[in-house]
Amino acid sequence: MNTNQKKLSIVPVPHPQASILSPTINPALRGNDNEDLLCGKCSAILTDGVSENTIASRFAAPFQLLIKCPQCGIYNNLPAKVSS
């Protein structure tokens, strides 16, 4: 089965209220979807088999959800629901 790969958008400076995942190894998340999410800067695999749709349906953050790439240190935007 071929896996789709999608680069995430990068965030140069996180907002002070952003929720940040800071994994120490890649991939940070593993699942069974047909999509991998890649770092928008260095293309490291941040999620293996976890799609944007899964992130959006299962994760929520008060402002925004970011994942810091352990390889290059850049912040990537995850498409989580914004909860107030």
N, C-alpha and C positions, 0 to 999 in steps of 0.2 A: 504494500500500500504506500502510495506517495503521500508525503506530508507537506502541507502548505507551510511556507515560512513567511512571517510578516514582521517587518521592522516596526518597533514602537517609536513614537515621537519622543524626542528628548526634551528635558527641562533643564536649562543651564543653571538656574538657581531656584531651589524649591521654595514654595510659599511657606511662611512660618507655621501655618496650620495644616500643612500637608502631612498625611500618614505615609510613612516610608518603610518599605521592606528592605532590609539590608542583609541579604544572604552572604555567606562566606564562600559558597561554591555554586557553580552552575551545573545543571539547571536548578533553579530555586523551587520550582513546582513541577510535578509530573502528573500526567493524566492520560486519558484514552481518546482525546479528541484528535482530529486530523489536522492540527495546526500547532506550530511552534511559534513562540514570540521571541523575537531577536532584539538585542540591544540596538538602538537607533544609531549609535556611533561606531561600535566595533563589531557588530553582528554576532556577538556571543549568544548562545541559546539560553534565554532566561527561563522559559517554560517549555517543557517537552511534553507535547500532547495536551496542552491547556490553551484553549482558544480565547480570543477576545470575548466571544459570546458567553463562555463559561465564567470568565472574570466578571463581566457585567451582570450576570444573573446571580452570582454567589457572593460577591464582595461588595461592601459598602464602606464609605469613608465620610467623615464630616465635611471635608473640603475637597480633597483629591487624594488618589492613591498612587504612589510612586514606587518603583523598584530600582534600587541602586545596583548597577552592574558591578559584580566583584572583580571583573577583569579590567575594566577601564575607569570605573568610578563615576560614570555619568548617571544622572537620574533619568529614568524612563517613565512615561505616563502609562498607567494601567487604566483601562476603561471601566472603572468601578462605578456603582451608583453613588451619587452624592446624597447623603442623608443629613437632615438638619436636626 
